[in-house]
Amino acid sequence: MALTGTGVWFFWSLVLLSLFGILAAYTSLLLVLGFLLCWEGKELYLHWYHKILILIVISMCLFFFWLLCTYWKDRWLTIGLSLQVYAPYLHLSSISVMVLLSWPVAFYLIHLEGEARIRRYKITSNERKRNKRCNMLTKLRALQVAVGLPFFLILLCLYVMPFGNYSPCIQEKDKLGPKPSFFGHRGAPMLGPENTMMSFEKAVEHGAFGLESDVHISYDRVPFLMHDLSLRRTTNIKEVLPNASLRHPSLFNWDFLSTLNAGKWFSHSQIKPFYHMKPLSEADKEKAGNQKIPKLTDLLELAQKEKKLVIFDLNSPVPKHPARKEFVRLVVNVILASGIEQHLIVWLPGFDRKYVRSTAPGFQHVGRLFTIERLTKENISRINVDYKRLFYNGLREYKAANININIYIVNEPWLFSLAWCSRIQSVTTDNIQVLNQINHPYFFMTPSFYMFMWILLDVVSAIFIFAVFYFHWWRESQSEKILKGISSYTETPSVSLQKENTENEAALNIMESPETLTKSVGELPGSQSVNPEPVQETTQPLMP
């Protein structure tokens, strides 16, 4: 999915996948046809266009597969997590698909069986082609195994899949944990420009439990909110000072930073920051267009007023910055001077924790994906981790150790449902306006309901598949009887025809032997012995 020049999101990935899917299907058809021709011992007559197409498609598939495995590792992890949610429904749907596939599979297998029987019958009546037809019978049996064995193995695996299937969303209703709380990722970036006061206010309106942000230190030692390592994306510095647009944000004074506009890129740009972002109202568009870069104290004031937690990433200043060696203490002093209650601060930076604990003992300290031993040693009871790493690296161990877990960035309802079913305490999201409306996890079902559906589908599908195979077997047997009747009528002569043939053969033998004819006449009763006289030729020999 990407942006076009008109600012409209366009699914380039779908177009490319459709194109490659068509090419792959056509190439697969060519390969199957080539395999069947080789199986029959016939020569391939592929056009050179087809040969080049097959090589190109195979090369491109290998290249993109390598690209996906190398640069989209996180996507593969996300697909694996989605299977934990969708697996029960995929299992039940796959059984239905196998039932539909049973009709062509049964037709093909029974047809091959009938063909094999007919050829075996012809072998008994014609021994001269026995070796060739035995080879054909072997090919027919091989095709039956190649088609039928995978079908029944897949069907068997689907029947017993629930024994090895695990889904957090299959549990009793009374064991379902509370709904996870929300940390607004840079506020509510789908409703207002990220890391602006409008964005944080929108997050509070939609029920955020905490506010997440990123902090930089200006050159004159003022903490302010900014995520990127430059001001190009979220401010108008390219219009104000284009030669300095790539400089690090900590190299500017606050007097200059406070004059920049931090909202027009969001409200007046043709490019929407998020695909699922809804159009802004005129009032919100005007308000967003007037946003400025906020200071950390502005966020703390809002959090104190609304009693919201604050968590932030602290970016270290560049070398030779005036606050390079003391930026942590500077930020702690600014927080304490703001008057915010200390328990509302969720301290994420790992720098100088001893000083932070001694100076601000009321801060809630949060760790990364540390070992449980390290978390216990540093007296940390909460972690903030990427959901892809957590679900594959000891989620049960952290829950067993009573570690509170916050995962980021959760924007999809199915992923939020997975976190809810896994008893995750909180999530960081860009999509708070949608996730806050979910009152029950998606794809949730009780074990008893899943078992009932599993057994019911297994029994019904087995009966239906058996009926399909029996119907095709019965129809093929009827056709086979008709063919055998026609074959016996054409190959077996009648008794009168055999008698007539015998008499004709005897007459031909008599005509071919004159001596036998003479002997037979002489042996007739009442006949006299006659000396045969030589017969003179009265006809001339035929010319060659």
C-alpha positions in Angstrom: 0.0 0.0 0.0 1.5 3.3 -1.0 0.6 6.9 -1.8 0.1 8.2 -5.3 0.9 11.7 -6.4 -2.7 12.8 -5.7 -2.4 11.9 -2.0 -4.7 8.9 -2.4 -3.7 5.6 -0.9 -3.4 2.9 -3.5 -3.0 -0.8 -3.1 0.1 -1.3 -5.2 0.8 -4.5 -3.3 -2.6 -6.0 -4.5 -1.8 -5.1 -8.1 1.6 -6.7 -7.9 0.4 -9.7 -6.1 -2.4 -10.2 -8.6 0.0 -9.9 -11.5 2.5 -12.3 -10.0 -0.4 -14.6 -9.1 -1.6 -14.8 -12.7 1.9 -15.4 -14.0 2.6 -18.0 -11.4 -0.7 -19.8 -12.1 -0.1 -19.8 -15.9 3.5 -21.0 -15.4 2.3 -23.7 -13.0 -0.2 -24.9 -15.6 2.6 -25.1 -18.2 4.8 -27.1 -15.8 1.9 -29.5 -15.0 1.2 -30.0 -18.7 4.9 -30.6 -19.3 5.1 -33.1 -16.5 2.1 -35.0 -17.9 3.6 -35.1 -21.4 6.9 -36.4 -20.0 4.9 -38.9 -18.0 3.3 -40.2 -21.3 6.7 -40.3 -23.0 5.9 -37.6 -25.5 8.1 -34.8 -26.7 7.6 -31.3 -25.4 6.7 -28.6 -27.9 6.9 -25.5 -25.8 7.3 -22.2 -27.6 10.4 -20.2 -26.7 8.1 -17.5 -25.3 6.9 -20.0 -22.7 10.4 -21.2 -21.8 11.5 -17.6 -21.2 8.3 -16.9 -19.2 8.9 -19.9 -17.0 12.5 -18.8 -16.2 11.5 -15.2 -15.5 8.6 -16.2 -13.2 10.8 -18.7 -11.3 13.6 -16.1 -10.9 11.2 -13.4 -9.7 9.5 -15.7 -7.2 12.8 -16.7 -5.7 14.0 -13.1 -5.6 10.8 -11.8 -3.9 10.8 -14.7 -1.5 14.3 -13.8 -0.5 13.3 -10.2 -0.2 10.4 -11.0 2.1 12.5 -13.3 4.3 15.2 -10.7 4.6 13.4 -7.4 5.1 9.9 -8.5 6.2 10.8 -10.7 9.2 8.4 -8.7 11.4 5.6 -9.3 8.9 6.2 -13.1 9.1 6.0 -12.9 12.9 2.8 -10.9 12.6 1.3 -13.6 10.3 2.3 -16.3 12.9 0.5 -14.3 15.6 -2.6 -13.9 13.5 -2.9 -17.6 13.2 -3.3 -17.8 17.0 -6.5 -15.8 16.6 -7.8 -17.2 13.2 -6.6 -20.8 13.6 -9.9 -22.2 15.0 -11.9 -20.5 12.2 -9.4 -21.5 9.6 -9.7 -25.1 10.9 -13.4 -25.2 10.6 -13.4 -23.5 7.2 -10.7 -25.8 5.9 -12.9 -28.9 6.6 -15.7 -27.3 4.6 -13.3 -26.7 1.7 -12.1 -30.3 1.8 -15.7 -31.4 1.6 -16.1 -29.3 -1.6 -12.9 -30.8 -3.0 -14.0 -34.3 -2.3 -16.3 -34.2 -5.4 -13.6 -33.7 -8.1 -11.1 -35.9 -6.1 -13.6 -38.7 -5.8 -14.6 -38.4 -9.5 -10.9 -38.6 -10.6 -9.9 -41.4 -8.3 -12.9 -43.6 -9.2 -12.4 -42.8 -12.9 -8.8 -44.0 -12.6 -9.9 -47.1 -10.8 -12.4 -47.9 -13.6 -9.8 -47.3 -16.2 -7.4 -49.6 -14.5 -10.1 -52.4 -14.3 -10.9 -52.1 -18.0 -7.2 -52.3 -18.9 -6.7 -55.3 -16.6 -9.6 -57.0 -18.4 -8.0 -56.3 -21.8 -4.7 -57.8 -20.6 -6.4 -61.2 -20.0 -7.8 -61.3 -23.5 -4.8 -60.0 -25.3 -1.4 -61.2 -24.0 0.6 -59.7 -26.8 0.5 -56.2 -25.3 0.8 -57.3 -21.7 4.1 -55.5 -20.8 2.9 -52.2 -22.2 -0.4 -52.3 -20.4 1.1 -53.4 -17.2 3.2 -50.2 -17.4 0.1 -48.2 -18.0 -1.6 -49.8 -14.9 1.4 -48.7 -12.9 1.0 -45.2 -14.0 -2.7 -45.2 -13.2 -2.0 -46.5 -9.7 0.7 -43.9 -9.2 -1.7 -41.1 -10.2 -4.2 -42.5 -7.7 -1.7 -42.4 -4.9 -0.4 -38.9 -6.0 -4.0 -37.5 -5.8 -5.6 -39.5 -3.1 -2.9 -39.8 -0.5 -2.3 -36.0 0.0 -6.1 -35.4 0.2 -6.7 -38.0 2.9 -3.6 -37.0 4.8 -4.7 -33.4 4.9 -8.2 -34.4 5.9 -6.8 -36.6 8.7 -4.7 -33.7 10.0 -7.7 -31.4 10.0 -9.7 -33.9 11.9 -7.1 -34.2 14.7 -5.8 -30.5 14.5 -7.6 -29.4 17.7 -5.4 -31.7 19.8 -2.3 -29.6 18.8 -4.0 -26.2 18.3 -3.6 -23.4 20.8 -5.5 -20.2 20.7 -5.7 -17.7 23.6 -9.1 -16.7 22.4 -10.5 -20.2 23.3 -11.2 -20.0 27.0 -14.0 -19.8 29.5 -15.8 -16.5 29.9 -15.0 -16.3 33.6 -11.3 -16.6 32.9 -11.2 -13.7 30.4 -9.1 -10.8 31.8 -10.1 -7.1 32.0 -9.9 -4.9 28.9 -6.4 -3.6 28.4 -5.8 0.1 29.0 -4.6 2.5 26.3 -1.5 4.6 26.0 -1.9 7.2 23.2 1.1 6.8 20.9 2.2 10.4 20.5 -1.4 11.3 21.5 -4.0 10.3 18.9 -2.1 10.7 15.6 -5.1 9.8 13.5 -7.1 12.7 15.0 -4.4 15.4 15.3 -0.8 16.1 14.5 1.4 13.7 16.4 3.2 15.1 19.5 1.0 18.2 19.7 -1.4 19.3 22.4 -4.3 18.7 20.1 -3.3 15.1 19.6 -2.9 14.5 23.4 -6.3 16.2 24.1 -8.0 13.9 21.5 -6.4 10.9 23.2 -7.8 12.0 26.5 -11.2 12.5 24.9 -11.2 8.9 23.7 -10.4 7.3 27.0 -6.6 7.1 27.1 -5.1 5.7 30.3 -1.7 7.2 29.6 0.1 9.5 27.1 3.2 8.4 25.2 5.7 10.8 23.7 9.3 11.5 22.7 11.5 14.1 24.3 14.5 16.1 22.9 16.5 18.8 24.7 17.0 22.1 22.9 20.3 23.8 22.7 19.3 26.2 25.5 18.3 23.2 27.7 14.5 23.2 27.2 12.9 19.7 26.9 10.4 19.6 24.1 8.3 16.9 22.2 9.6 15.6 18.9 10.1 12.1 17.6 12.3 12.4 14.5 15.9 13.2 14.3 15.1 16.2 12.0 12.3 18.7 11.8 11.5 18.1 8.1 8.5 15.8 8.4 6.4 17.4 11.1 7.3 21.1 10.8 7.6 23.8 8.2 11.3 24.3 8.6 11.9 23.7 4.9 10.0 26.9 4.3 11.5 28.9 7.1 15.1 27.7 7.1 15.6 25.1 4.3 19.4 24.9 4.7 19.1 23.7 8.3 16.2 21.3 7.8 18.4 18.2 8.2 20.0 19.4 11.4 19.3 17.5 14.7 16.5 19.1 16.7 18.7 19.5 19.8 20.9 22.0 17.9 18.1 24.7 17.8 17.2 27.1 20.5 13.7 27.0 21.9 13.0 30.5 20.8 13.3 29.3 17.2 11.5 26.0 17.7 8.5 27.7 19.3 7.9 29.7 16.0 7.6 26.6 13.8 4.3 25.3 12.7 3.8 21.6 13.6 0.3 21.0 12.1 0.0 22.1 8.5 1.8 18.9 7.3 -1.2 17.0 8.9 -4.2 19.2 8.0 -3.3 20.8 4.7 -1.2 18.1 3.0 -2.7 15.9 0.3 -0.9 12.9 1.8 -2.8 11.3 4.7 -0.5 10.0 7.4 -2.6 6.9 7.9 -4.7 4.9 5.5 -7.6 4.4 7.9 -7.6 8.0 8.9 -11.0 9.7 8.5 -11.4 13.2 7.0 -11.1 16.0 9.5 -13.9 18.4 10.2 -13.4 22.1 9.3 -12.9 23.0 13.0 -10.3 20.3 13.6 -8.5 21.1 10.3 -8.2 24.8 11.4 -7.1 23.8 14.9 -4.5 21.3 13.6 -3.1 23.9 11.2 -2.2 26.2 14.1 -0.4 23.7 16.3 3.1 24.4 17.6 5.9 22.2 19.0 4.9 21.7 22.7 7.3 21.7 25.7 7.4 18.7 28.1 5.9 20.9 30.7 2.8 21.4 28.6 2.2 17.7 28.4 2.8 17.3 32.2 0.3 20.0 32.9 -2.4 18.2 30.8 -1.6 14.9 32.5 -1.8 16.4 36.0 -5.1 18.0 35.1 -6.6 14.8 33.6 -4.8 12.3 36.0 -3.2 10.5 33.1 0.1 8.6 33.1 3.0 9.9 31.1 5.6 7.6 29.4 8.3 8.9 27.0 11.4 8.0 25.2 14.3 10.3 26.1 16.7 11.1 23.2 20.2 11.9 24.2 21.6 15.2 22.8 24.2 15.3 20.1 27.9 15.5 21.1 29.2 18.9 22.3 25.6 19.7 23.4 25.6 21.8 26.6 23.3 19.2 28.4 25.0 16.2 26.9 26.3 14.8 30.3 23.3 15.8 32.5 20.2 15.6 30.3 18.7 12.9 32.5 19.0 15.1 35.6 17.7 18.1 33.7 14.5 16.2 32.7 14.0 14.9 36.2 14.3 18.4 37.7 11.8 19.8 35.1 9.3 17.0 36.0 9.6 17.7 39.7 9.3 21.4 39.2 6.1 21.0 37.2 4.2 19.8 40.3 2.9 16.6 38.7 2.2 13.7 41.0 5.2 11.4 40.9 3.2 8.2 40.5 1.9 9.5 37.1 5.3 9.4 35.6 6.2 6.0 34.0 10.0 6.2 33.7 11.2 4.4 30.6 14.8 5.6 30.0 17.5 3.3 31.3 20.0 6.1 31.9 21.1 6.8 35.5 18.3 4.9 37.2 20.0 5.2 40.6 19.8 9.0 40.6 16.2 8.9 39.4 15.2 6.5 42.2 16.9 8.6 44.8 15.6 11.9 43.5 12.1 10.9 42.5 11.2 7.7 44.4 7.5 7.9 43.3 8.2 7.3 39.6 7.0 4.0 38.2 10.1 2.4 36.5 9.5 0.4 33.3 12.0 -2.0 31.7 12.5 -3.4 28.3 12.5 -7.1 27.3 14.9 -7.9 30.1 15.3 -11.2 31.8 13.2 -11.9 34.9 16.3 -12.0 37.0 17.4 -8.6 35.9 13.9 -7.1 36.4 13.8 -8.6 39.9 17.3 -7.2 40.7 16.4 -3.7 39.5 13.0 -3.9 41.3 11.0 -3.3 38.0 7.5 -4.7 37.8 6.5 -3.4 34.4 7.9 -3.9 30.9 7.3 -2.0 27.7 8.0 -4.2 24.7 7.3 -4.8 21.0 4.4 -7.3 20.7 6.2 -9.4 18.1 9.1 -10.0 20.4 7.0 -10.6 23.5 4.7 -13.3 22.1 7.7 -15.3 20.8 9.9 -14.8 23.9 8.4 -16.0 27.1 5.0 -14.3 27.6 4.0 -17.0 30.1 7.2 -16.6 32.2 6.6 -12.8 32.6 2.9 -13.4 33.5 3.9 -16.1 36.0 6.3 -13.6 37.6 3.5 -11.0 37.9 5.1 -8.5 35.6 2.8 -5.9 34.2 3.1 -5.8 30.4 2.6 -2.9 27.9 3.0 -3.8 24.2 3.3 -1.5 21.2 2.2 -0.6 18.6 -1.3 -2.2 18.5 -3.6 -0.8 15.9 -5.6 -3.7 14.5 -8.7 -5.1 16.3 -7.6 -8.7 15.9 -4.3 -7.9 17.6 -6.0 -6.0 20.4 -8.3 -9.0 20.9 -5.2 -11.3 21.1 -3.7 -9.0 23.8 -7.0 -9.0 25.6 -7.3 -12.8 25.6 -3.7 -13.0 26.7 -4.4 -10.9 29.7 -2.1 -8.0 28.7 -2.5 -5.1 31.0 -2.1 -2.2 28.5 -1.3 -1.4 24.9 0.2 1.6 23.0 -1.9 2.5 20.0 -2.3 5.0 17.2 -5.9 3.8 16.7 -7.4 4.6 20.1 -10.7 5.9 18.6 -11.5 2.4 17.1 -10.0 0.1 19.8 -11.8 1.9 22.6 -15.2 1.0 21.1 -14.4 -2.8 21.3 -16.3 -4.1 24.2 -15.5 -7.8 23.7 -12.6 -9.5 22.0 -13.1 -10.6 18.5 -12.9 -14.3 17.6 -13.6 -15.4 21.2 -15.3 -18.7 21.8 -15.6 -21.2 24.7 -13.8 -24.6 24.6 -17.2 -26.4 24.8 -18.6 -24.5 21.8 -15.4 -25.1 19.8 -15.4 -28.9 20.6 -19.1 -29.1 19.6 -18.4 -27.4 16.3 -15.3 -29.6 15.7 -17.1 -32.9 16.3 -20.2 -31.9 14.4 -18.1 -30.8 11.3 -16.0 -33.9 11.5 -18.9 -36.3 11.5 -21.0 -34.4 8.9 -18.0 -34.0 6.6 -17.0 -37.7 6.9 -20.5 -38.8 6.1 -20.7 -36.5 3.1 -17.3 -37.4 1.7 -18.2 -41.2 2.1 -21.4 -40.5 0.2 -19.6 -38.7 -2.5 -17.1 -41.5 -3.0 -19.9 -44.1 -2.9 -21.9 -42.2 -5.6 -19.0 -42.0 -7.9 -18.1 -45.6 -7.4 -21.7 -46.7 -8.1 -21.9 -44.6 -11.3 -18.5 -45.9 -12.5 -19.5 -49.5 -11.8 -22.7 -49.0 -13.9 -20.7 -47.6 -16.7 -18.2 -50.5 -16.4 -20.9 -53.1 -16.7 -22.3 -51.5 -19.9 -18.8 -51.3 -21.4 -18.1 -55.0 -20.5 -21.4 -56.0 -22.1 -20.6 -54.2 -25.3 -17.1 -55.6 -25.3 -18.3 -59.3 -24.8 -20.8 -58.8 -27.6 -18.2 -57.6 -30.1 -15.4 -60.0 -29.2 -17.3 -63.3 -28.6 -18.9 -64.9 -31.8 -22.2 -66.7 -31.6 -22.5 -70.6 -31.8 -24.1 -70.6 -35.3 -21.4 -68.3 -36.6 -18.8 -70.6 -35.2 -20.5 -73.7 -36.9 -20.7 -71.9 -40.2 -17.0 -70.9 -40.0 -16.1 -74.6 -39.3 -18.0 -75.8 -42.4 -16.4 -73.1 -44.5 -12.9 -74.1 -43.4 -13.6 -77.8 -44.2 -14.8 -76.9 -47.7 -11.8 -74.8 -48.3 -9.5 -77.7 -47.3 -11.3 -80.0 -49.7 -11.0 -77.5 -52.6 -7.3 -77.0 -51.9 -6.5 -80.9 -52.1 -7.7 -82.6 -55.4 -6.2 -85.9 -54.3 -8.4 -85.8 -51.3 -11.4 -85.0 -53.5 -10.7 -88.0 -55.7 -10.2 -90.3 -52.8 -13.4 -89.2 -51.4 -15.3 -89.8 -54.6 -13.8 -93.3 -54.9 -14.9 -94.2 -51.5 -18.5 -93.5 -52.2 -20.8 -96.5 -52.2 -21.6 -98.1 -55.6 -18.8 -96.3 -57.3 -16.4 -98.1 -59.6 -12.7 -97.9 -59.6 -11.7 -95.4 -62.2 -8.2 -94.8 -63.3 -7.7 -91.2 -63.6 -6.3 -90.0 -66.9 -4.0 -87.2 -67.1 -5.6 -84.0 -68.0 -4.0 -82.1 -70.8 -3.6 -78.4 -70.3 -5.9 -76.5 -72.7 -5.1 -73.1 -71.4 -2.1 -71.1 -71.8 -0.2 -69.9 -68.8 -0.8 -66.4 -67.7 1.7 -63.8 -68.6 3.5 -62.3 -65.7 
